[in-house]
Amino acid sequence: MNNKKFFIAVFSLVFFGQAVPAQEQTRAGQTAWEKTVAEAKREGSVVVSALSGELLRQVLMSFEQDYPGIQVKVQSGNLRDLWPLVYKEREMGQYLWDVRVGGVDASTYEAKERGLLDPILPVLMLPEVLDDAKWIGGLASLFGDKERKYVIHISGLLSGDIVVDRDAVPEAELKSPKELTYPKWKGKIVMQDPREGGSGTAALAALIQQYGEGFVRELLTRQNVVISDNRRQMAEWVVRKRYPIAIGLGTAGPITQFQKEGLGKNIKPITGYNTIAGNAVILFNKAPHPNAAKVYINWLLSEKTQARLAEIAKTNSRRTDVKPGNPDLALDPKRFREYLDISDEKYAPVKLRAQALAKELLR
């Protein structure tokens, strides 16, 4: 069974229990959705953990405009801080989170194996979300976990993790990530701390996957890479050309904010490797607001919200009917299968190895 038929079958089974005429499916689907929205309003709120970034937060909060009566409570922060907190809460019998929006790493898949996540596939309800043709690579390609139902990606940027201020470092002087170990870049690189997961770890894992472990060892031991866990600080350093090369920062978030202010206009991702970066959504199990979480996830994946994310946060949607917010980093649907999606669960061991190397080599 191909992916499209699979998801149509899932949709029918979840909501109708058997195959029924399309017109009846539409009516039943509308009724199920209306009931879910009504229950969500009775719950009154949805609690969201999100990647730091004011522009992303702005869009996530706009749910309240589309669904008055359901309050959004957004707590921004890194995954490395989130999971220890959630484990402690669970030990005390507390279930406080509904949804997470942001990057994923090995800790996300560990949480899945430990039973902290509920599958997202069964909560997808809107026809425009379930339509295979609306997604680059099809709906199944959005899922990063091996089961293809827990971790769903909502955006995809091509090779956005490593950025360079091209006013300070012309493209002719640094054409590829493979050149980051050249002596002339010593002391000119800042990296998001890769020792505990996050975008720095993802970037290192991608470099290991493409250039080997020896390359990463050379990068971390010979280049005097500055380590930071403050993305705003990293962005400011790049903008001010103190460290014109940043690994694990990307072009969204703080960089986008600076560029809106007219600064760092020539900060661009480095070319030369076909790695996908982007945000994903997960659903916590025993969510305190299950219906609101369901509505929120469908809303996030809708054309309207994806277009809003593209316009405001300058992300690139995985939807085929949304214009890229960052056209220079748009995915080519014809080459989709060639891209390296380092956030996929099959690369979790590479990420763990990147973390281990960072802990070994960075003091």
N, C-alpha and C positions, 0 to 999 in steps of 0.2 A: 504493500500500500504506500503510495507516495505521500509526501508531507501534507499536501492540500487536502487529500481525502481523509487522512488521519485526523486533522484538526476539525474538519467538518463532522466527522464521526464523533469525536470527543464532545463537540458543541451539542450535537443532538442528544447524546447519551446523558450528559450532565443536566440538561434542562428539560428534556422531554422523555427520556427513558427508552425511546424507540424512534425509528424513522417515521416522520410524519410529513405531510405536504408543506412546501416552503411557506405558503401563506399562513398556515397555522403556526409554523415555527416562528415567523415574524411576530405574530400576535402574542404567542406565549413568551417569546424573548422580551418583548416590550413590557409585558406584565411582570416578568421576573425582575427586570431592571427597575421598574417603578417601585416594586416592593422593596428591593434592596436599597434604593435611594431613601425611601420612607423610613426604613429601619436605621439607616445611617444618620438621618436627621434626629431620630430618637436618641441615638448614641451621643450625638452632639459634637463630637470632635474626633480628630485623627492625630496620632503622635508620630512624627517623622524624624528620623535621624538622617542627616545629610552631610555631604561633603561641604567643607567651608567655602564660602564665596557669596558675596552679597547679591550678585546678579542671579545666581541660581536660586538663592533664597527668595528673591523677589518673585520669581515665577512659581516656585512651590507654594508660596502664600496666596497666589492669585486664585487658587482653588476656591477660596471663600467667596470670590466674586461670581463664580460659575455655580456654586452650590451653597447659597446663603443658608445659614442655620447649622453648618458644619464647620467648626473652628479648626484651623490647622495650627498645631504646636510643633515648630521646627527647632531642633537642637542640632547645631552644626559641630562637626568635629571629625577627627581621624578614626579609621577603623581600629588602629592600634589601641586607642583609648576606649572605644565602644565595647569591644568584646569582653575585656576583663570586667567592665562595669556590668554587662548583661549577665555574665556568669555569677557574679556576686549577688545580683538581684535574684536570680533563679534559686540560688542557695537559700535565700530568705523567703522564697515563695512569691516573689513579686514579678509580675508580667506587665511591663510599663510601655513597651514599644509596639508600634504597628508595622511601620514600613521603614526601610533604609534606602536612600538614593545616593549613589556615589560609586567609586571604583570598588573592585573586589580583589581579594588576594587569597592566599592559601588559608588564612584564618577563617574566611567566609565558608570555604568548603569543609573545613574542620567543624565549624558550627553546624553546617548541614548534616554531617555524619553523626553529630551528637544530638540531633533531633531538635535543634532550635529554630528550624525554618519549616514553614508550610509551603507546599507546592503552589506556584502562581498560576500554572496552566488552568486548573479548574475554576479560578475566579475571573478569568477573562470572559466577558459577556458581550460587549458591544460588537456588532457585526463588522464595523470598520477596523476593529482591533484583531478580530479573528480571521480577516481576509488575508490569505496567503499572498495575494498579488500586491498588497500594500507595503510589503517589507522586502528590502534588498536581501536576496538569498532565501526568502520565505520565512514564515513565522518560526519554524523550528530552529533556524540559524541564529535567532536572537538569544537562545538559551546557552549559557556557558557551562552548566553542570553536566555531568555525564548522563544523568537521567533525562535531561532536556525538559525540565519542568520547574526548577527552583529559582534559578538566577537568570533574569531576563534583561538584556541590554537595550537601552532606549536611545543610545547615541553611538556614533562611530566616526572618529577622526583618524585620518591617515598620519601615522608617525608624528604625533603631536607632543610626545613626552620630553624631547630635547629641543630647547629653543636657543636661538642665537641672535644677538643684536647685530644686524648686518651693517649698521653704521660703524661699529667698532671692529667687526670681523667680516670682511667681504666674502661673498660666497666662493670666489676664486681661491681664497686661502683655506677654506674649510668646507669641503664639498660633501663629506660623508662622515658618519659616526666613527668609522674605522680610523679616521685621522685624529680623533680626540687624544690619542696617546703621543702625538708629535710633541717634541720638547717645547715648541713655542707656545703651547697652550697651558704649560705648567703655571699654576697659580691663578688661572683665569676661569676656573670652573667652580660652580656651586651645585650641590646635589641635595635633594630632599633626602633626609636621613633614611638609608635603606636597611637599617639593622632590625627594625621592628615591623616591616611591612609597609604598604602604601605605594605611592607612585614612584618613589626612588627605587624600591625593590623591583617593581614591574619593569622599569627602564633597564636596570642591571640584568634582569632575567632575559629581556629581549636581546641585549648585547651578548650575553652568554650563548643564547640560542643561535645567534647569527655569526658571531666571531670567535666563540670559544672562551673557556674559563681563563686561559692565559691572558687574553686581551683585558679582561676585567681586573685581573691581578695587577697588570701593568698600570692600568688607569688609576686604581686606588692606592698604589704604592709609590708611583713616580710623579704624579701630576699635582700633588699638594691640593687635592680637591677639598673645598670648604664644605662642611656639612651643616645643614640647617633644617629645622622642622617647622619653620615659620614661612609659609608660602608668600605672605605679603612682603616679608623682609627679602626673600629671594627675588621677587619681582622688582622690588625697588633697587636692589643691587644690579640687576640686569639693566634696568632702565637708566641708571646712573653710570653704567659701564664699569662699575667696580669689578664685577665678575660678569663678563658679557655672554658667557655660556652657562646654561642651567639645565641640569638633568633631573627629570621628575617634576618639572613645573608645569609644562604645557602652556597653551596659548589662552585657555579659558580662565575664568576666575580673576585673580589680581591683575594679570597682564591685560585682559580685556578692559578692566576698570581704568588702568593707566592710559590705555589707548583712547578710551572715550574722553579722557581729559587732554588729549593731544600729545601724550608722551609715549615714547617707545613705539612709534608707528612702524619702524622697520625691524621689530622683533619678530622673527619667523621660525617655524620648526625647521630643523635640519632635514635635508632630503637624503635618500640613499638606502632607506630600509622600509619595507612595506609592513609596518606594524600598526595594528588598530588600537586606538585608545578611546575610552568613552565611559559613560556612567551606566550603571545597572540598577535594577530594583530587586529587593528581596522582601519577603513577607515573613515576619516573625510568627512562630507558632504561639497559640494561646493569646493572640492579639487581643488587647482590651476592647478594641472597637472593630470587630471583624467586618461588619457591613460597610462602615466608613472607609476601612482599609481597601475593601474590594472596589468601592466607587473611586477612591483615590487612584488606585493602580490603573483602572480603565481610563480614567481621565488623563493620567500621565501619558498613556500610549495613544491617545486620540490625536487626530490630525491638528486640531485647534491648539492643543497644548504643546505638541511637538513644534509647531510653527512658532509659537510664543517663545519656546526655549531657543530656537534657532535665531530669532530676531533679537532677543534681549541678551541671552547668555552666549550667543555666537557658537552654539554647538551645531553639529551635523546630525540630523535625525537618521535613523535606519529606515524610516518610511520613504516610500517611493514618491509620495505626493506632497512632500515638504521640501522647499528649496533649502540648500545648505546655508547655514549661518556663516560658515567659513569655507567658501568655494575652493580655496587653494588646497584644502585638506579633504575634499570630498572623495568618498569611496567610488570606485568605478565598478558598477554592477557586473560588468563583463569579466572583471578580474577578481571578483570577491573571494573565490576559493583559493586564490594565491596568497592572500594576506595572512600574516601571523597575528592571531588574536591571543596575546600573551595572558589575557585574563581568563581564558578557557581552563577548566579544571585539569585537563590533561597536562598543562604546563605548571601545575602547582608544585611538583617536585623541583622544577627549575627555579621557581621563585624561592623555595626553601633553601636551595643551594646558594642562590644569590644573597639571601639573608645571612647564611652561615659564613660566606666569604667576607661579607661586610663586617660582621662581628669579629672575624679573625684579623682582618687587615686594617680596620679603622680603630684608632685609639682615642 
